[in-house]
């Protein structure tokens, strides 16, 4: 299907874009001759209706669109904030509306799949009869359109949200209605195939990570000598450990106390200031991502320092219970408030060994035991302080770490290769969508041969992380 696509130049004329004060569509140099350029506010109007008494609460998500909160909770396996006051002030949404949310400057506009209500600060767009919502769902998620939206203001520095005025500043291409439907049909089919490929690759990564976890668990709870005598640890989720090991609670394995980070917004990117470490900054091996840099002023950062070898624990949210090891030999850094810092006492435990333990099955069992006793998934410093850690001699810790590195090397290589395959497919999907929605490729003939797909449920955006606004919902003022 995709192989049969061809440029419009092969089957229809294109016309160059004439730059005038009436046109603001900067990413296009030419469009098919029979397409139009129209004002966005001529195709979409702001829906001003407030919530109805029977409206259910919706979640505006970058991964799934605008869907009921219950459905979102089922998809991600966690609870979100429920608003109980002033519900009548929220905005009413109809299926096939589009929503401008707090994340739209990053990932585009979200399509609504259900009737309900959302926070009043969001903008709800009602489509006109000239629109095929499937086409605009792809257009509003295309990289070129998102860049055009970003160019309408400086959201990060000014602390602004996208609004209807920003939306109105970016004009839209308008193919004939039947061609809009053909484009939507073609991209839906292409995305389904691409999504299947990526899901299979992610499943493979999951299996490889399970193997990694099993290798680490065996090494950090039983050591390297399979014949070593064992003793009960006294901890149900830990089980038996080598007889010459000891167990210590985390608070006796660290220097000082476990401390919380800075409650500050990640709004600065001054390279001369200390880096502001957040969960999104870390790769799986503890290295820092170069593309997520944020910083804090030195007068704030000085109260939340991190050193090489510090362990950071996530205390709430979707990543609760995850741990990260800090590698900052050449980087001055501080850390965010939803992280808890533990500074290992190197006379007791090597930082990489403590981090390896947090990647083991035993650590997962500990988290599960906590959550079984709690109504809210939140692990504070007091709970982390009581985490029991198996402790071999320092020399044995190093031998265990060396063995783990050797055993994990082929698995890490396979994971890296698979992640690269996913990234390349995502890049291809992004480029294909951009080329089709802007008229660089003609899909009419290909779409005519494709069967219809169900359109009554939300799909999934092919991203590494499902961004959503549900955790930051506030009661309406």
Secondary structure as the mmCIF struct_conf table of DSSP 4:
data_model
#
loop_
_struct_conf.conf_type_id
_struct_conf.id
_struct_conf.beg_label_comp_id
_struct_conf.beg_label_asym_id
_struct_conf.beg_label_seq_id
_struct_conf.end_label_comp_id
_struct_conf.end_label_asym_id
_struct_conf.end_label_seq_id
HELX_RH_3T_P HELX_RH_3T_P1 UNK A 2 UNK A 4
STRN STRN1 UNK A 6 UNK A 6
HELX_RH_3T_P HELX_RH_3T_P2 UNK A 8 UNK A 10
TURN_TY1_P TURN_TY1_P1 UNK A 11 UNK A 11
BEND BEND1 UNK A 12 UNK A 12
STRN STRN2 UNK A 14 UNK A 16
HELX_LH_PP_P HELX_LH_PP_P1 UNK A 17 UNK A 18
TURN_TY1_P TURN_TY1_P2 UNK A 21 UNK A 22
TURN_TY1_P TURN_TY1_P3 UNK A 26 UNK A 27
BEND BEND2 UNK A 29 UNK A 29
STRN STRN3 UNK A 30 UNK A 32
TURN_TY1_P TURN_TY1_P4 UNK A 33 UNK A 34
STRN STRN4 UNK A 36 UNK A 38
HELX_RH_AL_P HELX_RH_AL_P1 UNK A 40 UNK A 43
STRN STRN5 UNK A 44 UNK A 46
HELX_LH_PP_P HELX_LH_PP_P2 UNK A 49 UNK A 49
STRN STRN6 UNK A 50 UNK A 50
HELX_LH_PP_P HELX_LH_PP_P3 UNK A 51 UNK A 52
TURN_TY1_P TURN_TY1_P5 UNK A 53 UNK A 54
HELX_LH_PP_P HELX_LH_PP_P4 UNK A 55 UNK A 56
STRN STRN7 UNK A 57 UNK A 57
STRN STRN8 UNK A 58 UNK A 61
TURN_TY1_P TURN_TY1_P6 UNK A 62 UNK A 64
STRN STRN9 UNK A 65 UNK A 68
HELX_RH_AL_P HELX_RH_AL_P2 UNK A 69 UNK A 76
TURN_TY1_P TURN_TY1_P7 UNK A 77 UNK A 77
BEND BEND3 UNK A 78 UNK A 78
BEND BEND4 UNK A 85 UNK A 85
HELX_RH_3T_P HELX_RH_3T_P3 UNK A 87 UNK A 89
BEND BEND5 UNK A 90 UNK A 90
STRN STRN10 UNK A 91 UNK A 93
TURN_TY1_P TURN_TY1_P8 UNK A 95 UNK A 96
STRN STRN11 UNK A 98 UNK A 100
TURN_TY1_P TURN_TY1_P9 UNK A 102 UNK A 103
HELX_RH_AL_P HELX_RH_AL_P3 UNK A 104 UNK A 107
HELX_LH_PP_P HELX_LH_PP_P5 UNK A 109 UNK A 109
STRN STRN12 UNK A 110 UNK A 111
STRN STRN13 UNK A 112 UNK A 112
BEND BEND6 UNK A 114 UNK A 114
STRN STRN14 UNK A 116 UNK A 118
TURN_TY1_P TURN_TY1_P10 UNK A 120 UNK A 121
BEND BEND7 UNK A 122 UNK A 122
STRN STRN15 UNK A 123 UNK A 127
HELX_LH_PP_P HELX_LH_PP_P6 UNK A 128 UNK A 128
TURN_TY1_P TURN_TY1_P11 UNK A 129 UNK A 130
HELX_RH_AL_P HELX_RH_AL_P4 UNK A 133 UNK A 139
TURN_TY1_P TURN_TY1_P12 UNK A 140 UNK A 141
BEND BEND8 UNK A 142 UNK A 142
HELX_RH_AL_P HELX_RH_AL_P5 UNK A 143 UNK A 150
TURN_TY1_P TURN_TY1_P13 UNK A 151 UNK A 152
HELX_RH_AL_P HELX_RH_AL_P6 UNK A 155 UNK A 158
TURN_TY1_P TURN_TY1_P14 UNK A 159 UNK A 159
HELX_LH_PP_P HELX_LH_PP_P7 UNK A 160 UNK A 162
HELX_RH_AL_P HELX_RH_AL_P7 UNK A 164 UNK A 168
TURN_TY1_P TURN_TY1_P15 UNK A 169 UNK A 169
BEND BEND9 UNK A 170 UNK A 170
STRN STRN16 UNK A 172 UNK A 174
HELX_RH_AL_P HELX_RH_AL_P8 UNK A 177 UNK A 222
BEND BEND10 UNK A 224 UNK A 224
TURN_TY1_P TURN_TY1_P16 UNK A 226 UNK A 227
BEND BEND11 UNK A 228 UNK A 228
STRN STRN17 UNK A 230 UNK A 232
BEND BEND12 UNK A 234 UNK A 234
TURN_TY1_P TURN_TY1_P17 UNK A 236 UNK A 238
STRN STRN18 UNK A 240 UNK A 242
TURN_TY1_P TURN_TY1_P18 UNK A 243 UNK A 244
STRN STRN19 UNK A 246 UNK A 249
HELX_RH_3T_P HELX_RH_3T_P4 UNK A 250 UNK A 252
BEND BEND13 UNK A 253 UNK A 253
STRN STRN20 UNK A 254 UNK A 254
BEND BEND14 UNK A 255 UNK A 256
STRN STRN21 UNK A 259 UNK A 260
STRN STRN22 UNK A 262 UNK A 262
STRN STRN23 UNK A 268 UNK A 268
TURN_TY1_P TURN_TY1_P19 UNK A 271 UNK A 272
BEND BEND15 UNK A 273 UNK A 273
STRN STRN24 UNK A 274 UNK A 277
HELX_RH_3T_P HELX_RH_3T_P5 UNK A 279 UNK A 281
STRN STRN25 UNK A 282 UNK A 282
TURN_TY1_P TURN_TY1_P20 UNK A 284 UNK A 285
BEND BEND16 UNK A 286 UNK A 286
HELX_LH_PP_P HELX_LH_PP_P8 UNK A 287 UNK A 287
STRN STRN26 UNK A 288 UNK A 288
HELX_LH_PP_P HELX_LH_PP_P9 UNK A 289 UNK A 289
HELX_RH_3T_P HELX_RH_3T_P6 UNK A 290 UNK A 292
STRN STRN27 UNK A 295 UNK A 296
HELX_RH_AL_P HELX_RH_AL_P9 UNK A 298 UNK A 301
TURN_TY1_P TURN_TY1_P21 UNK A 302 UNK A 303
BEND BEND17 UNK A 304 UNK A 304
STRN STRN28 UNK A 305 UNK A 305
TURN_TY1_P TURN_TY1_P22 UNK A 308 UNK A 309
STRN STRN29 UNK A 311 UNK A 314
STRN STRN30 UNK A 316 UNK A 316
HELX_RH_3T_P HELX_RH_3T_P7 UNK A 317 UNK A 319
TURN_TY1_P TURN_TY1_P23 UNK A 320 UNK A 321
STRN STRN31 UNK A 323 UNK A 325
BEND BEND18 UNK A 329 UNK A 330
STRN STRN32 UNK A 333 UNK A 335
STRN STRN33 UNK A 336 UNK A 336
TURN_TY1_P TURN_TY1_P24 UNK A 337 UNK A 338
STRN STRN34 UNK A 339 UNK A 342
STRN STRN35 UNK A 344 UNK A 344
TURN_TY1_P TURN_TY1_P25 UNK A 346 UNK A 348
HELX_RH_AL_P HELX_RH_AL_P10 UNK A 351 UNK A 358
TURN_TY1_P TURN_TY1_P26 UNK A 359 UNK A 359
BEND BEND19 UNK A 360 UNK A 360
HELX_RH_AL_P HELX_RH_AL_P11 UNK A 361 UNK A 372
TURN_TY1_P TURN_TY1_P27 UNK A 373 UNK A 373
BEND BEND20 UNK A 375 UNK A 376
STRN STRN36 UNK A 378 UNK A 378
HELX_RH_AL_P HELX_RH_AL_P12 UNK A 381 UNK A 385
TURN_TY1_P TURN_TY1_P28 UNK A 386 UNK A 386
STRN STRN37 UNK A 388 UNK A 391
HELX_RH_AL_P HELX_RH_AL_P13 UNK A 394 UNK A 437
TURN_TY1_P TURN_TY1_P29 UNK A 438 UNK A 439
BEND BEND21 UNK A 440 UNK A 441
STRN STRN38 UNK A 442 UNK A 442
HELX_RH_AL_P HELX_RH_AL_P14 UNK A 444 UNK A 448
TURN_TY1_P TURN_TY1_P30 UNK A 449 UNK A 449
BEND BEND22 UNK A 450 UNK A 450
HELX_LH_PP_P HELX_LH_PP_P10 UNK A 451 UNK A 452
BEND BEND23 UNK A 456 UNK A 457
BEND BEND24 UNK A 464 UNK A 465
STRN STRN39 UNK A 468 UNK A 468
BEND BEND25 UNK A 469 UNK A 469
HELX_RH_3T_P HELX_RH_3T_P8 UNK A 470 UNK A 472
#
